[in-house]
Amino acid sequence: MNIGIYIYAGAEELDWAGPWEVLSAWALRWPDDGVAAFTIGDSREPVLCAKGLRILTDHDSQSAPPVDVLIVPGGDESGPVADEALHARLRALRERGALVTSVCTGAFVLHAAGLLEGRPATTHHGAVERLRSLGVEVREDERFVDAGEIVTAAGVSAGIDMALHLVARLHSPERAREVRRYIQYDPEPPV
């Protein structure tokens, strides 16, 4: 199973790095599960993320292996929201049976691609009303919304919860608990 994480200029770091940590830990720690997790960019050039982190993705959109799951992070979604070639790729992935997911304002990219029509979703708390104004049924109090073929996560750290849900959905709740324990994700905020 190939899990791709799409990274674009202005992507929020934790939106993609949280799920990447969960899913790559699953892939590396339990290789017999047959999972590969990798990043995908628009090119092989460094990508400048929202807070200044530069990353070289594993693949560009042309060289990436076929994906079974794609994660679209939030951030400065203005580019991806207007990128019709990306929207066509997302629709094609969905049509061939891939699971398409988003974190935070990545939900706006899925909406622009027409993938949220008739489906509930969530996004960052600061963008709930904007997404709702587009006609999306927004479930603002949920960390993630699994709408079958599309899964959306609320803001930033909620991507970790969504990724653990994906492990449970795609393998088992037991494996998800093992991955959670391995990455020592025990949220108890000090403030």
Secondary structure, 3 states (H helix, E strand, C coil): CEEEEECCCCECHHHHHHHHHHHHHHHHHCHHHCCEEEEEECCCCCEECCCCCEECCCEECCCCCCCCEEEECCECCHHHHCCHHHHHHHHHHHHCCCEEEEECCHHHHHHHCCCCCCCEECCCHHHHHHHHCCCCEECCCCCEEECCCEEEECCCCHHHHHHHHHHHHHCCHHHHHHHHHHCCCCCCCCC
